[in-house]
């Protein structure tokens, strides 16, 4: 199981991911895709990355607006795995033209 990060570590990791915010025991990011289909393709790529990492975000799709939430439920909070996948989501969002 991954080790929980303390508050100072979470704050430090969030500085590396300026588009993400902490909400209790999870981190969240909202992006707007250039079109509905671009958003769906972005979600598909995130799903493949999540499967590869064996770490799965909660994803909310509202037309072109996508919200990603990450937490390591098995550890009961935030771990390095959440921040690693968040960085991958950022790269995927950028490739798909989401802001």
N, C-alpha and C positions, 0 to 999 in steps of 0.2 A: 504494500500500500504506500502511496506517496505521502510525504510528510506535510503537515499543515504549515502554512506560512504565518508568522506572527504579523501584527498590524504594521510594524515598521517595514518588514519585507514586502508586504502587499503594497504599501505606499511607494516604496522604491521601484517595484516592478511596474506599477501604474505610470510612473514617470516615463518609462520606456514605451508606453502604449497610450499616448495622449487622447485617443478617441474612445477609450474605455473608462467606465466609472464603476466604482464599487457600490453595490446595493446589498448590504448585509453580508451574507456568505457567498455572494456571487459577483462576477463582473459582467457588465453589459455594454453593448455597443449597438447603435442604430445606424443603418446606412440606407441611402436612397439609391436604387438602381436606375439606370437611364430608361428602362422599360420593364414591363412586367416579365417578359421572357428573359431579359438579361438577369433579372432578379432570381428567376427560377434556375437558370443555368449557374448562377453564383451559388445558390443553395446546393445544387447538385455537386459542385466542386468541393464545397465545404463538407458535405456529407461524405465524399470519398476521402478527404483528408482526415475526418473524424474517425472513419472506419480504420484507416491506416494507423492512426494513433491510439485506437481503442479508447477513445475519449469523446463523448458526444455532447454537443451543446443543445440547449433548448433553442428552437428557432420559431419565431413568429413572423408570418408573412401577411402583410396588409398592402395589397396591390404592389407598388414599387418600394415600399418601406419594409425593411427586414430588420428584426431585432434578434441579436444573438446574446445568450446568457450562458455563462460558464461557471461551474462549481464542481468540485470533486465530491460527489455525494457519498461515496464510500469512505472518504476521510472526514466528512462532516464540515467541509469548508473549502478554502482556496489553497491550491498547491501549485507547484511549478508547472504541472501539466496544463492547468487552465491558462496560464500566461503564454506557454509555448503554442497552444492551439490558437489563442487570441492573435498572436503575431502572424500565424499562418492565415487566419481569417482576414487580417488586414491586407496581406499581400494578395489574396484572392479577390477581395473587394476592389483593390486598386486595378488589378488586371481586367476586371469586368466594368470598369468605369463608374463604380459606385462612389458616392461621397457621403 
